Each structure stands twice: as C-alpha cells, then as structure tokens.
Amino acid sequence: MFNPSDRWRVVGAICLCFFARGLFYACATPLWEGFDEHGSVAALEAVASGAALPPAHPPISREIESSLRLAPLPRGFVGFVPAAISHDEFWGLSESARERRAAALRDLPTAWRSEPGGIPPVYSTRRGPLYYWLLRPFYELAGSMSLLNRVFLLRVANVLMATLAIPLGYLLARSVLENHAAGLCAAAALAAMPEVAMNVAHVGPEPVSLLLGTALALAALRVEETVHAVWCGLLLGFALLAEPHFVVVPAVFVMALGLARRWKLALVTVGIAGLLAGWWYAFDWAQPAAKTTMGVFGAIGKVEWIRAADFTWNTLVWSGNGSFLGLRSWVYRLMLLMLLAAVFGLSRTGRRWKPPVWILVGFHVAVMAALAWEGLEDVRTGGLAVTPGWYLCCLAAAGACLAVYGFRGVLPGSIAIPAFAFGSLDLYGLHVVLMPYYAGLITYSATGRLAAFPLGRWSYIVFDRLAIDKPWWINSTVLSGLWAAYTVGTFTLIGIAVWTGRAARVDVCRSTD
C-alpha cells in the first residue's frame, strides 16, 4: 500500500526515469534532427561571441555549414543547404563513403566556428533570449571542444534542466488534485510524454519553457497572496523572456485577480512582468517584418482550420523530431479519443471546479490563443497556418494534471491511463519508426509513405548505425546501455502510475502538506 511518507522517494524515482529517457533521446538522435537545432547553436555562438541578444537571423558559421553538408538532414531541410543529403540518401551510400563523411564531421576544425559560412541563415529566433543567456557560460566552457561534443553535451545539459520540472510538476498536481498518490500519477504521466522527451533532448529553449511554465502554474495557484503575486510577476517576466507564447497569460492573472477584486495585486503581477520583459517585446516588434496588406479577418478566411488543427494535434502527440516521422493515423485518432474522454471527465466535474483548475484551463486557452495568432501571422505573410503543437509542451505539467483530473471524473480508478498511454506510445514510436529510420532500416517509398518496422527484424545493428556521426564517447555499447535504462525507466513510470493510481482510488492519503 502507498505510504505518503514515501512520496519524495517516488518523485526521485520518477526524476531518474525521466532523465534516463531524455538522456537516451539526447544521445541517440542524430545531429541537427532537433527542431531548428542548428539555428539555436548558431544563436548561442553569436551570444557567446559577445552579442547582447541572439540575432533575429543567426549567421551560419563555416563550422555549422560544413556539418550541414556532411551529416544527413531531415528531408524537408535538404533543399536549403546546397550539396546536403537526407537520411535516405545517406544510407544509400557505400559504407566507405559514410565513414569518410563521419570522419570529416568529427574532425571539423574548431577555428571554423569564428569564420562566416557561405549560406544564408534559414532560422529565425522568434523565441526570447533567456535560454541563450543561461547557456552562454556552459557554451563558453565547451568552446575548445569539437562541434559534436559541444552539441551533445548541450543536449545533456538540457535534459538535466528539464528534470527539475518533475518535482515542480508533482507539487502542482498534488495541489490541484488534493491527493499525494494522484499527484504522483500525474508526475509519472508528465515524465512519460514522448513529445516532451524529444523536445528537451535537443539544443533549444524548450527545457527553460517547460521549467518556467510549470513553476508559473504552481505559483499561480496562490496568486491572491501578496508574496505569491510578486513571485508570479517575476516568473511571468522570465517566462515571457523565454517563450513569446506566454504573451496572453497575463490576461489570466488579470481575470483571476479581478474576479477576486484584487486589482492592486493584478497590477503588481503584470507590472513586474512588464518591467522584466516589456523591453524585449518592444525591441522585437520594432524589427522589420514582412510587409502584407492582408488583414486579420482576411487571414482567418484563408486558414484551412481542419488541416491546421490536425497538424497541431499530430505534432503535439508524436512528431518524430525534425524529420516529422509521423505514425499511423489510427494512433493519433486513438489519442484524440483519450483527450475527449478527459474533456468529458472535466465537464462532468465542471460545477465543482476549484480556482486551480480554472487557472490551468486558462493557461491552456491563453497559450493556444497565442499560437493561433502566430498561425494567422504566418498566413498574412504568405505562409501556412501550420503551428506545431509541440509548443504546448511548455504546459506539459499542467496538461498532465488536467488529464488525470479528467480521467478521475470519468472513473476514479482510471487515472493511471495517461501515463500508460504516453509510455506505450513512446515505446511504439521509438522502436517501430524513430530508431529504425535513423539506422537506415526503413526509408520513404516513392509515394512518400514511411513503412513501419517489423519488430521481428530488430537487432543490435541498430545501435551500431546510430553511433555514426556521434562523439567518441557515444558508441554502440553506450547506446545499448542507455536504451536499456530508457526501457526500464519507461516501464517503471507505467508501474508507478498503476500503483499510485490504485492508492488514489481508495483515498489513502487525502491530506496535503
């Protein structure tokens, strides 16, 4: 039976499982497969070289340009880099040709980092500067290392940073669900989310966004207290410096405090956030933008809303990194049914919602509104309204709380379902699509369809091939050991969710600290 005094040991176990999963993703994922990873490294290079802010379009150094020509790239990115090849083309080369490219990638001179490349930047830092400021000292310490060592060590640092969100997520869930065991179940669901693991395991601001999004949601639960209103203002300011998708969140605080007739506290919270981050948004909005004559209403009429919503949902559930290696459509539909079940459970308890639930729902509405506006801006400038859903991972802890809360509204004994579903989805996607594709065991057909890999053909050749284009300390033996830790960690998370879910069903620990 679950003992409340053991809760922090369980939280520690969940943290270890999350770190093991993230570390495997960080080491097994090929170079530049993370979303806009090369641009984030270029922005870090600029900040480490003395730039006060990451450039809007970070220049590509000769070192990064050469790596883009040598390492296999996502299919959709190949056209931006002359002479680059995709993963399918890379595995079509002879073994000796692959080894020559890998050796040249490992031996790139570090001096090329300070030399300009010959291709224009294709990455725009529409994200805030906080991540680059935080990682600058670490990047400078790794300045003498090779590009491969720098990138993969930065990935490990990202995973470590993201692991701090697990105990904060537990505290958040415990406060919302008012039950230690249910809070642990939500923390296990957060740690098992496949898109979170992929997001934090590459160079980019996602770990900072996740950490601040979780801390902000936790502080917001007691925003009506003066001290917490100040903390909310500080955290909101930092969150706005990390991720512009939080830009509508201040309205949630204004509404929450306004309904409680605490207008002065609302001014304090929003005022502190504005002092911290307002200058950045003023600077960003003053930058030249693409000219357009289309208005907002005209853009709304041009959006293919069903297609845009489908893309956003798919890339929130499982996107397969920068190559967008989608799963079969039935997987996304099954996860959609689970979402609808959780929403149904939330609606059943709607009249009994306490302020914490309203705040978490408000956070999601605010971030989704910011993402929708970004999609409309893309349409106005000639693009497509295909906003990636992985941006919502900054609220992954809040989402895990609402998922467990919703399933508890359907059936009290079903709160382990989110963690079980996320863990099973991750195991399936990794072994049937992600690892076989990166190892060259499956490729795209002429019709653009990616076949699923039959598990009966699985062998250790996968780890030998995944070790190509990696630093010397990531070899097939290390990868197989990390894979074993990942697998044990994922099954452990499912087991923790089932165990604590049973305890929550009988309410063995109703009290909170």
C-alpha positions, 0 to 999 in steps of 0.5 A: 500500500502507498505510504505518503511518507514515501512520496519524495522517494517516488518523485526521485524515482520518477526524476531518474526515469525521466532523465534516463529517457531524455538522456537516451533521446539526447544521445541517440538522435542524430545531429541537427534532427532537433527542431531548428537545432542548428539555428539555436547553436548558431544563436548561442555562438553569436551570444557567446561571441559577445552579442547582447541578444541572439540575432533575429537571423543567426549567421551560419558559421563555416563550422555549422555549414560544413556539418550541414553538408556532411551529416544527413538532414531531415528531408524537408531541410535538404533543399536549403543547404546546397550539396546536403543529403537526407537520411535516405540518401545517406544510407544509400551510400557505400559504407566507405563513403559514410565513414569518410563523411563521419570522419570529416564531421568529427574532425571539423576544425574548431577555428571554423566556428569564428569564420562566416559560412557561405549560406544564408541563415534559414532560422529565425529566433522568434523565441526570447533570449533567456535560454541563450543567456543561461547557456552562454557560460556552459557554451563558453566552457565547451568552446575548445571542444569539437562541434559534436561534443559541444552539441551533445553535451548541450543536449545533456545539459538540457535534459538535466534542466528539464528534470527539475520540472518533475518535482515542480510538476508533482507539487502542482498536481498534488495541489490541484488534485488534493491527493499525494498518490494522484499527484504522483500519477500525474508526475509519472504521466508528465515524465512519460510524454514522448513529445516532451522527451524529444523536445528537451533532448535537443539544443533549444529553449524548450527545457527553460519553457517547460521549467518556467511554465510549470513553476508559473502554474504552481505559483499561480495557484496562490496568486491572491497572496501578496508574496505569491503575486510578486513571485508570479510577476517575476516568473511571468517576466522570465517566462515571457523572456523565454517563450513569446507564447506566454504573451496572453497569460497575463490576461489570466492573472488579470481575470483571476485577480479581478474576479477576486477584486484584487486589482492592486495585486493584478497590477503588481503581477503584470507590472513586474512582468512588464518591467522584466520583459516589456523591453524585449517585446518592444525591441522585437516588434520594432524589427522589420517584418514582412510587409502584407496588406492582408488583414486579420479577418482576411487571414482567418478566411484563408486558414484551412482550420481542419488541416491546421488543427490536425497538424497541431494535434499530430505534432503535439502527440508524436512528431518524430523530431525534425524529420516529422516521422509521423505514425499511423493515423489510427494512433493519433485518432486513438489519442484524440479519443483519450483527450475527449474522454478527459474533456468529458471527465472535466465537464462532468466535474465542471460545477465543482471546479476549484480556482486551480483548475480554472487557472490551468484551463486558462493557461491552456486557452491563453497559450493556444490563443497565442499560437493561433495568432502566430498561425494567422501571422504566418498566413498574412505573410504568405505562409501556412497556418501550420503551428506545431503543437509541440509548443504546448509542451511548455504546459506539459505539467499542467496538461498532465494534471488536467488529464488525470483530473479528467480521467478521475471524473470519468472513473476514479480508478482510471487515472493511471491511463495517461501515463500508460498511454504516453509510455506505450506510445513512446515505446511504439514510436521509438522502436517501430519508426524513430530508431529504425529510420535513423539506422537506415532500416526503413526509408520513404517509398516513392509515394512518400509513405514511411513503412513501419518496422517489423519488430521481428527484424530488430537487432543490435545493428541498430545501435551500431548505425546510430553511433555514426556521426556521434562523439567518441564517447557515444558508441554502440555499447553506450547506446545499448546501455542507455536504451536499456535504462530508457526501457526500464525507466519507461516501464517503471513510470507505467508501474508507478502510475498503476500503483499510485493510481490504485492508492488514489482510488481508495483515498489513502492519503487525502491530506496535503502538506 
